[in-house]
């Protein structure tokens, strides 16, 4: 899939997007309750400490109230094995988080919870504590994101700013997701292991800006369809690397 085509198509449609209030969401075609947390796991097939984190992410992904995604990075490729899922965009996203926080902490496995708190991706206790802490501030439950499909389009409706909240802008990120992928590692620190990854994000890309008002985004469904992806994820994030204030993940099939 040539993802830049999706981005171009999305931007062209967003330019004329209507307020969500202008169109009704078809009954039975929207997502349920907003997630309480988004967990982004920065991982690598060349990292010997990562398999426990990859297995843990699967347990969080099984919770319908959590969006748990894998973002494989490429900076360990020199260790003798080139990660088959890695993307330089994932590496850039992790570095941008570190710059935004000001701590420079880049490692694998690292989980970032709700765009705010970085923790050891192999520690269930740390992740759960980060979820509890960030949920007190609202997390992805702040701005509702609804999803539905029509014959030729994927549709997202974003709600308005919370009452009484100061004006803010947020980046709308879109990614296509491979639900599961297994790899026989033939080199590097994990040589000889068969590893399975969950909710692997391909090309998480900014497609627009939310400015506090209801809006609707339409995307051409055909441009997103390919054999190895089954879902789409949408993140609404303050700035480009700030708190995640809205999110949804839904099936393409």
N, C-alpha and C positions, 0 to 999 in steps of 0.2 A: 504494500500500500504506500502510495506517495502522500505522506501526511500533510505536506505543504499545500496540496490541492484542497484538502479538507479545511485547512486554516483559511485559505483564500475564499472558499465558498462561504465559510462561516462569517468572515468579516463582511463580505458583501451583504449577507442577509441581516447581520446585526445592525448594519448602518441604517436599516429601515425598520428595526424592531419596534413592535407595538407594546404598550404597557400590558402587563399580564391581565389587568382588569378588563381589557378590551375584548378578550376571548375567554370562553369558558374551557376549563380542562375537562376532557371527556371523562365521565364517571367510570371508575374501574381501571383507568389507564394511568393513574398517577402513583408515585411511590408512597409508602406509608409514613410512619413517624420519622422525623429527622434523626440522624445518628447522634449518639452522645459523644462519639470520638472518631477522629481520623488518625490512624497510625501509619506512618510512612517508614518503612524499614529500608535503610541503605545497606546493601549486602553485596557479597561477591563470591563467585565460585572459587576464587583463588584464596579465600580467607578461611583458615582452619578453625577460627572461632565462630564462624557464621552458621554452620548447620543447626546448632541448637536454637538459634534465633529464627531461622527459617521454619523450623518445626513449630516453635511457639507462635509465630505469626498465623499459622494455620488454625490454631485454637481460637485466636481472636477473630479471624475471618469467619469462623463458624457461628459467631455471635451476630445475629441480625441487627443489633443496635450499634455495631461498630463497622467502620470501613477500614479494612486492613490491607495495605498494598505494599508490594515489593518494588523497590527502585534499584536495580543492580547497577553498580558503579564500575568504572573501567580502570581505576588507578592501580589495581593490583595485577593487571595483565602481564606485567614484566616478570612476575614470579614463576613463570613457566607454563601458565595456562591462560588462554584468552577467554574471558567470560562470554558465553554465547548469548546472553540476554542483556549484557551491559550496554549503556548508552552514555555518551559524554554529557547529554542533557541532564541525566540523573546526577552525575558528578557535579555539574554546575549548580544544580538545585541544592545539593548538600552544602556546597561551598557558600552559596548565597545565604543559606540559613546561618552558617557560622559567622559570616560578615555582619548580618543583621543583628545577631546576638552580641557580637563583639568579642567572642571567646576563642574563635579560630579552631574550635574542636571538630576535627574531621577524622573519623575512624569507622571501621566496620567490626561488628554489626552495631549500627546506631539507629535508634528509633526516634523520630520526632513526633510528638503527640500534639495534635490540634495546631500544628504550626508554631508551637511555643516552646515546649520543654524537650530537650534532647536527653535520652537515657540509653543505657545499655540494652540493646535489642534482644539480648538473651535473658533479661531479668523480668520475669512476670510481675514481681512485686513493684519494681520501679515503674513499669508501664502502667500498672493499675493505679499507683499513687499519682502519676502524672495525669491520668484520665480524671481522677477525682479532683485534683487541684485545678485543672483547666476547665472542668465542667462548671465549677463555681462561678466562672467568668462568662459562661454562656456557651463557649465552644461553637461547634457547627450547628447548634440548634437556634442560633440567633436569627439567621435569614433563611426562610423556607425556600427550598429548591424542589420544584415538582418536575416530573418527567413523564412523557407519554409519547407513543409512536403513532404515526399515521402511515398511510400507504408508502409514501416516498420520503418522509421526513422524520427526524428525531426532534423532539420539542422539549425545551427547558423553560420553565417560568420561574423567575426569581422574584421574591417578595421585596417589600420596602424596608427602609431602615426602621429599627426599633424606636418606639415612641420615647422621646426625651433624650435619645442618643445624639451626640455631636455628629455633624456631617462627616462622612468618610467615603473613600473610594476603595474598591477591591478589584483585584484581577480575577477573571473567570478562566480557570484552567480546565482543559479537556484532555483526557487520555483514553486510549483504548486498552482493554485489559484482557490478558490471557489468564484464564482461571487457574490453570495448573500446567507445569512443565517439568519433565524429568530429564536429567542429564547424567551421563556417565563421564566422570571427570578423569581425564587421561594424563594429567600433568599437574605440577604445582603442589601446594600444600594438601590438597584434598584428592590427590591421585588415587584412583582405584575405587572411589566412592560413587554410589548412585544417589544423587540428590534431587529432591523435589521442591519446587518453588510454587508459591501461591499468589494469585492475583498480581501477575507480573505486568507492570505498566509499560506500554510502548508509547514513546513520544508524547509525554505530558507537555502540552503546548498552550500558551495564552491565546484566547480567542476573543477577548473583549474586556471592557471595563464596566463594572456596576457602580453607579453613582448615587445609590440610596433610594432610587425610585423603582417601582415594579417594571420588569422588562421581560420580554420573551425572545428566546433564541431558537432559530430553526436551522437544522443541519441536514444536508442530503444523506439519506440513509445508505444509499448505494456506495458512497465514497468510503464508508467506514467498515464495510463488510469484507472480511477475509477469513480464511479457514481457521487460523490459530487464535483469533480473538472472539470472545463471547460477551463482553460487557463494555460499558463506557463508565467513566468516572468523571464527575464535575466537582471542582473545588472552587469556592469563593473565598479569596484570601486577601486580607488587608495588605495594600501595597503589592509587592511581589513575593515577599518572604516573611510576612507577618502572620498574625493569628488567622486560622481558618474559621470563618464565621458562617459558612453554609456549605453543604455537600450532599451529593447523592451518587449512588452507583446502581446501575440497572442493566438488565440483560438486553442484548441486541437481537436475540433469536426469539 
